[in-house]
């Protein structure tokens, strides 16, 4: 998160009856300038100048109760590490019924880890921290890739300690957006990954104080490798043995069954219908491309938009495997889903095959694809609109998959949904803004140079602008 500089939306003296489109966009624009997330004014007529708008789903069209979701994600991963990898129970910082904290757990250590997690979550956003897996650290780098902050385990490192690890210049030059994830480092660019940071740091801490042993020459990499296994265990809806896609309730992981059972607990009571209808009124073509399996996306869209959610879109792409989706020759083939077969794989669809009128008409009617690439999307809308100069905007929350590669590879524009911006704008009156405004101290070291994070720079360069949630977009023309 960027430092809050004498700006708190709660303190703005605005008569709720007078709040209108101009008020909202002016306030937003002022905050974005303040956080250096835009260089020029927001184009109020942007949707009159584009033809196609694409959306991610999770944390974009569908909003989550992040306090509840973060706890669920952390619990799911911590429980896997304890029950499948024999990690110490001190990582179980949230009380959960299925896993009792018993006599072999150090309660004081567990409480220390819990407080660290809460402090870390409130101080840093989901897109500004990089895990230096090799050294067991979490670091924040500025626009020049200079380490501004660092943690080893649950301890924040001093300037002298940072220089000892990264040199007097404190450079972490091996990182860039083309190598955002490697064997030695991992960038956290998605809300579904954020909990990995405190889990990794807490595990490093417990290893360092001797709470458990690892027979590995690179223990921190081993810890991260085990966390990656927790990813596969909790986030997979595919049964490799039976070669079939699972319903959320059938998952062997701890994440999806709980989410499926308590959707209202984890989802914000928000529907994107009004926004989608606004875009429709502007003559905009609308699609979504999500990395989520059909089973997950279908359930949450039915819950938030309605049983008829597909009627608000011209095209729906599930399991799109972004960022590879934005490569011209995507490794992920596209299929018309066949729900009568275990893996849903029906007829293969390519951008070339859409030149066949029968295949195009089927896609126009059914609207649904599994996998594929952006070239299929472009060919589909080329035929649908009969225009060869279409302008695209993609809206999403993942800085790598939804924003950077959108412009870098597909030459589309993008709008970022970023946690850095806490204003919210879910609704048109200030009282509704408050639930999305974080006015707590971010604990920044004011003796350090006030530099933007590396990811703020990427956002500013690659986005048209960034907002806190998609509902703001309905206030643009």
C-alpha positions in Angstrom: 0.0 0.0 0.0 1.1 3.5 -0.6 1.3 6.0 2.3 -2.0 7.9 2.9 -1.0 11.5 2.3 -3.4 13.8 4.1 -6.4 12.3 2.3 -9.2 10.4 4.0 -12.5 9.9 2.2 -14.4 9.7 5.5 -13.4 13.3 6.3 -14.6 14.7 3.0 -17.6 17.0 3.6 -19.9 15.9 0.9 -23.7 16.0 1.1 -24.8 12.5 0.2 -27.7 13.9 -1.7 -25.3 15.9 -3.9 -23.0 13.0 -4.7 -23.1 12.4 -8.4 -20.9 11.0 -11.2 -18.7 14.1 -11.3 -18.1 14.0 -7.5 -17.2 10.3 -7.6 -14.8 10.5 -10.5 -13.2 13.7 -9.2 -12.6 12.1 -5.8 -11.2 9.0 -7.5 -9.0 10.9 -9.8 -7.6 12.9 -7.0 -6.7 9.8 -5.0 -5.1 8.1 -8.0 -2.9 11.2 -8.7 -2.0 11.2 -5.0 -0.8 7.6 -5.1 1.0 8.1 -8.5 -1.2 5.4 -10.1 -2.1 7.6 -13.1 -0.2 10.2 -15.1 -3.1 11.9 -16.8 -6.8 12.6 -16.2 -9.4 9.9 -16.4 -11.2 9.8 -19.7 -14.9 10.2 -18.7 -16.0 9.0 -22.2 -13.8 6.0 -22.3 -16.6 3.5 -23.1 -17.7 5.5 -26.0 -14.3 4.9 -27.6 -13.9 1.1 -27.1 -15.8 -1.8 -28.7 -15.0 -4.7 -26.4 -14.6 -5.0 -22.6 -13.3 -8.1 -21.0 -13.4 -9.0 -17.3 -11.7 -11.3 -14.9 -14.2 -12.8 -12.4 -12.7 -13.3 -9.0 -12.0 -10.1 -7.1 -13.3 -8.2 -10.2 -16.9 -9.0 -11.2 -17.2 -11.1 -8.0 -16.1 -9.4 -4.8 -15.1 -11.4 -1.7 -15.2 -10.7 2.0 -11.4 -10.5 2.3 -11.2 -10.9 6.1 -13.2 -14.2 5.9 -11.6 -15.4 2.7 -8.0 -14.7 3.9 -8.7 -16.7 7.0 -10.1 -19.6 5.0 -7.1 -19.6 2.6 -4.6 -19.4 5.4 -6.4 -22.2 7.3 -6.5 -24.4 4.2 -2.8 -24.1 3.6 -1.7 -24.3 7.2 -3.9 -27.4 7.8 -2.3 -29.1 4.8 1.2 -28.3 6.0 0.4 -29.7 9.5 -1.5 -32.8 8.5 0.4 -33.8 5.3 3.9 -32.4 5.9 4.2 -32.6 9.7 4.8 -28.8 10.2 4.4 -27.6 13.8 1.0 -26.7 15.0 2.1 -23.2 15.9 1.3 -22.2 12.3 -2.4 -22.8 13.0 -3.0 -19.2 14.1 -6.8 -19.2 13.5 -9.0 -21.5 15.6 -10.7 -24.0 13.4 -13.0 -26.8 14.6 -11.4 -29.6 12.7 -7.9 -29.0 14.0 -7.7 -28.7 17.8 -4.6 -27.0 19.2 -3.4 -29.5 21.8 -0.7 -29.9 24.5 2.2 -30.2 22.0 1.5 -26.7 20.7 3.3 -23.7 22.1 0.4 -21.3 22.7 2.6 -18.3 23.2 4.5 -18.9 19.9 1.2 -19.5 18.2 -0.1 -16.1 19.5 3.1 -14.4 18.4 2.6 -15.7 14.9 -1.0 -14.7 14.9 -0.2 -11.1 15.8 2.5 -11.0 13.2 0.1 -12.2 10.5 -2.5 -9.5 11.4 0.1 -6.8 11.4 1.6 -7.8 8.1 -1.8 -8.1 6.4 -2.7 -4.5 7.5 0.6 -3.0 6.5 1.1 -4.4 3.0 -1.1 -4.9 -0.1 -1.2 -8.0 -2.1 0.9 -6.7 -5.0 3.9 -5.1 -3.4 5.7 -8.0 -1.7 8.2 -10.5 -3.4 9.3 -13.7 -1.7 13.1 -14.1 -1.8 12.8 -17.9 -1.5 16.6 -18.4 -1.5 17.2 -16.3 1.6 13.9 -16.9 3.3 12.8 -13.3 3.1 9.9 -11.2 2.0 10.9 -7.9 0.4 9.4 -4.7 -0.9 11.3 -3.1 -3.8 10.9 0.3 -5.3 10.7 1.4 -9.0 14.4 0.9 -9.3 14.3 -2.6 -7.7 16.0 -1.3 -4.5 15.0 -3.2 -1.4 13.0 -0.8 0.8 11.8 -3.3 3.4 12.6 -6.8 4.3 11.4 -9.5 6.7 13.3 -12.7 7.6 10.8 -15.0 9.4 8.6 -12.7 11.5 11.4 -10.2 12.1 11.7 -6.9 10.1 15.3 -6.4 9.0 17.2 -3.2 9.7 18.9 -1.2 7.0 22.2 -2.7 8.0 20.8 -6.3 7.8 19.3 -5.6 4.4 22.7 -4.3 3.1 24.4 -7.4 4.5 22.2 -9.6 2.3 21.6 -7.5 -0.8 24.7 -5.3 -0.7 25.2 -1.6 0.1 23.1 -0.6 -3.0 20.3 -3.0 -1.8 19.5 -4.0 -5.4 17.3 -7.0 -6.3 18.0 -6.8 -10.1 17.2 -10.4 -10.9 13.5 -9.6 -10.6 11.5 -8.2 -13.5 8.0 -8.8 -14.8 9.2 -11.3 -17.3 10.7 -13.4 -14.5 8.2 -12.6 -11.8 8.3 -16.2 -10.7 11.5 -18.3 -10.5 13.2 -20.9 -8.4 14.7 -18.2 -6.3 11.8 -15.7 -6.0 8.1 -15.5 -6.3 5.9 -12.4 -6.7 2.5 -12.2 -5.1 0.2 -10.8 -7.7 -3.2 -12.3 -6.8 -5.5 -12.1 -3.8 -5.6 -15.9 -3.8 -1.9 -16.0 -3.1 -1.5 -13.3 -0.5 -1.7 -15.6 2.6 1.3 -17.4 1.2 3.6 -14.5 2.4 2.8 -14.8 6.2 2.7 -18.6 6.0 6.1 -18.7 4.4 7.6 -16.2 6.9 6.1 -18.0 9.9 7.4 -21.3 8.7 10.9 -19.8 8.2 10.7 -18.3 11.7 9.7 -21.7 13.3 12.5 -23.4 11.4 15.0 -20.9 12.5 14.1 -21.4 16.2 14.2 -25.2 15.9 10.5 -25.9 16.1 11.0 -28.5 13.3 13.8 -29.8 11.1 14.1 -30.2 7.3 16.6 -32.6 5.8 17.3 -30.4 2.9 20.4 -28.3 1.9 18.1 -25.4 0.9 15.5 -25.4 3.7 13.7 -22.2 2.6 13.1 -23.6 -0.9 11.8 -26.8 0.7 9.3 -24.7 2.7 8.1 -23.0 -0.4 7.9 -26.3 -2.3 5.6 -27.6 0.4 3.5 -24.5 0.1 3.2 -25.1 -3.6 1.9 -28.6 -2.8 -0.7 -26.9 -0.6 -1.7 -24.9 -3.7 -2.3 -28.0 -5.7 -4.1 -29.8 -2.9 -6.5 -26.9 -2.1 -7.1 -25.2 -5.4 -7.4 -28.1 -7.7 -10.8 -29.3 -9.0 -9.4 -32.0 -11.2 -9.1 -35.7 -10.3 -6.2 -37.0 -12.4 -6.9 -40.6 -11.6 -10.5 -40.4 -12.8 -9.7 -37.7 -15.4 -12.7 -35.6 -14.5 -13.5 -32.1 -13.2 -14.9 -32.1 -9.7 -17.7 -30.0 -8.2 -16.4 -27.7 -5.4 -18.0 -29.9 -2.7 -16.1 -32.9 -4.0 -12.7 -31.4 -3.7 -10.3 -33.3 -1.4 -8.8 -29.9 -0.4 -10.0 -27.8 2.5 -10.7 -24.6 0.5 -13.5 -25.3 -2.1 -15.8 -27.5 0.1 -15.9 -24.8 2.8 -16.4 -22.0 0.2 -19.2 -24.0 -1.5 -20.9 -24.6 1.9 -20.8 -21.0 3.0 -20.9 -18.8 -0.1 -22.7 -15.9 1.6 -20.0 -15.7 4.3 -17.3 -15.3 1.7 -18.9 -13.2 -1.0 -19.7 -9.5 -0.8 -23.4 -8.9 -1.4 -22.8 -7.2 -4.8 -24.1 -7.8 -8.3 -22.3 -6.5 -11.4 -25.7 -6.4 -13.3 -26.0 -2.7 -13.3 -22.4 -2.2 -14.6 -22.9 -4.8 -17.3 -26.2 -3.2 -18.4 -24.5 0.2 -18.5 -21.9 -1.1 -20.9 -24.6 -2.8 -23.0 -26.3 0.6 -23.2 -23.1 2.0 -24.7 -23.1 -0.7 -27.4 -20.1 -2.4 -25.9 -19.4 -6.1 -26.5 -18.7 -7.9 -23.2 -16.8 -11.1 -22.3 -15.0 -12.6 -19.4 -11.9 -14.7 -19.2 -11.2 -16.4 -15.9 -8.6 -18.9 -14.7 -11.2 -20.5 -12.5 -12.6 -23.9 -13.4 -16.2 -23.8 -14.8 -17.5 -25.5 -11.7 -16.3 -22.6 -9.4 -17.0 -19.7 -11.8 -20.5 -21.0 -12.6 -21.5 -21.3 -9.0 -20.3 -17.9 -7.8 -21.7 -16.1 -10.9 -25.1 -17.7 -10.4 -24.9 -16.6 -6.7 -23.9 -13.0 -7.4 -25.5 -12.2 -10.8 -28.2 -14.8 -11.2 -29.1 -18.0 -13.0 -29.2 -16.0 -16.2 -25.7 -14.5 -15.8 -24.6 -15.6 -19.3 -27.3 -13.3 -20.8 -25.1 -10.3 -19.8 -22.1 -11.5 -21.8 -21.4 -12.1 -25.4 -18.7 -14.7 -24.6 -17.5 -16.6 -21.5 -14.0 -18.2 -21.3 -13.4 -20.5 -18.3 -10.1 -22.1 -17.3 -8.3 -19.7 -19.6 -4.9 -20.1 -17.9 -3.8 -16.5 -18.1 -1.2 -15.2 -18.8 -0.7 -17.9 -21.4 -4.1 -16.9 -22.7 -2.5 -13.7 -24.1 0.1 -15.6 -26.1 -0.8 -15.9 -29.8 0.0 -19.6 -29.8 -1.5 -20.5 -26.4 -0.5 -23.8 -24.9 -4.1 -24.2 -23.8 -6.5 -25.5 -26.5 -10.0 -24.2 -26.5 -13.0 -26.6 -26.3 -16.8 -26.3 -26.6 -17.5 -27.9 -23.2 -19.2 -31.2 -23.3 -20.6 -31.7 -19.8 -21.5 -35.3 -20.5 -17.9 -36.4 -20.5 -15.6 -36.4 -17.4 -13.2 -33.7 -18.5 -15.7 -31.6 -20.4 -13.5 -31.7 -23.5 -15.7 -31.4 -26.6 -14.9 -30.1 -30.0 -11.6 -28.1 -30.3 -12.0 -24.5 -31.3 -9.3 -22.3 -32.8 -9.3 -18.7 -34.3 -9.1 -20.3 -37.7 -12.0 -22.7 -37.1 -14.2 -19.7 -36.3 -14.1 -18.9 -40.0 -16.4 -21.9 -40.4 -19.9 -20.3 -40.1 -21.4 -23.3 -38.3 -18.7 -23.2 -35.6 -19.0 -19.5 -35.2 -22.8 -19.6 -34.9 -22.5 -22.3 -32.3 -20.2 -20.2 -30.2 -22.4 -17.1 -30.7 -25.3 -19.2 -29.4 -23.7 -21.1 -26.6 -21.2 -18.3 -25.6 -19.0 -20.8 -23.6 -15.4 -21.9 -24.1 -13.0 -23.8 -21.9 -9.4 -22.6 -22.4 -8.0 -20.9 -25.5 -6.3 -17.7 -26.4 -7.1 -14.0 -26.9 -6.8 -14.6 -30.7 -10.0 -16.7 -30.5 -11.7 -13.8 -28.7 -10.6 -11.3 -31.4 -11.7 -13.5 -34.3 -15.1 -14.0 -32.6 -15.8 -10.3 -32.1 -14.4 -9.5 -35.6 -17.1 -11.7 -37.1 -19.8 -10.6 -34.7 -19.3 -6.9 -35.2 -17.9 -6.9 -38.8 -15.3 -4.4 -37.7 -11.6 -4.9 -38.2 -10.4 -2.0 -35.9 -11.9 -3.1 -32.6 -10.5 -1.5 -29.4 -10.2 -3.8 -26.4 -10.0 -3.1 -22.6 -9.5 -5.9 -20.1 -10.3 -5.4 -16.5 -8.7 -7.6 -13.8 -6.9 -7.7 -10.5 -3.8 -9.8 -11.3 -1.0 -7.5 -12.2 0.8 -10.2 -14.2 -2.0 -12.2 -15.8 -4.6 -9.5 -16.3 -2.7 -6.3 -16.7 1.0 -6.6 -17.8 0.5 -9.3 -20.4 -2.7 -7.8 -21.7 -0.8 -4.8 -23.1 2.6 -6.5 -23.5 1.4 -9.4 -25.6 -2.1 -8.7 -26.8 -1.8 -5.0 -27.3 -5.0 -4.4 -25.4 -5.6 -1.7 -22.9 -6.2 -2.6 -19.3 -7.9 -1.3 -16.1 -6.5 -2.6 -12.9 -8.5 -3.6 -9.8 -6.0 -3.0 -7.1 -6.1 -3.3 -3.3 -3.8 -0.3 -3.0 -6.8 1.9 -3.6 -9.1 1.6 -0.6 -11.8 4.1 -1.6 -14.3 1.5 -2.8 -17.2 3.3 -4.4 -19.6 0.4 -4.0 -22.6 2.7 -4.1 -23.2 6.4 -4.4 -23.1 7.7 -0.9 -20.2 8.2 1.5 -21.6 5.9 4.1 -21.3 3.0 1.7 -17.7 4.0 0.9 -16.5 3.6 4.5 -16.6 -0.2 4.5 -13.9 -0.3 1.8 -11.7 2.5 3.3 -8.7 1.5 5.3 -7.6 4.5 7.4 -5.2 2.5 9.7 -1.6 3.5 9.9 0.4 1.4 7.4 3.5 1.4 9.6 5.8 2.8 6.9 9.4 3.8 7.9 9.3 7.6 7.2 13.1 7.7 7.4 13.3 5.7 4.3 13.0 7.4 0.9 9.4 7.8 -0.2 9.5 5.6 -3.3 6.7 4.0 -5.2 6.7 0.2 -5.1 7.9 -1.5 -8.3 4.4 -2.7 -8.9 2.9 0.8 -8.6 5.2 1.7 -11.5 4.1 -1.2 -13.6 0.5 -0.4 -12.9 1.0 3.3 -13.9 2.7 2.3 -17.1 0.5 -0.5 -18.2 -3.0 0.6 -17.0 -5.3 3.3 -18.4 -6.0 3.7 -14.7 -6.6 1.6 -11.6 -9.6 1.4 -9.3 -10.6 -0.4 -6.2 -13.6 -2.3 -7.7 -15.4 -2.4 -11.0 -18.5 -0.6 -9.8 -16.7 2.7 -10.3 -16.7 2.0 -14.0 -20.5 2.5 -14.3 -19.9 6.2 -13.6 -17.9 6.6 -16.8 -19.7 7.4 -20.1 
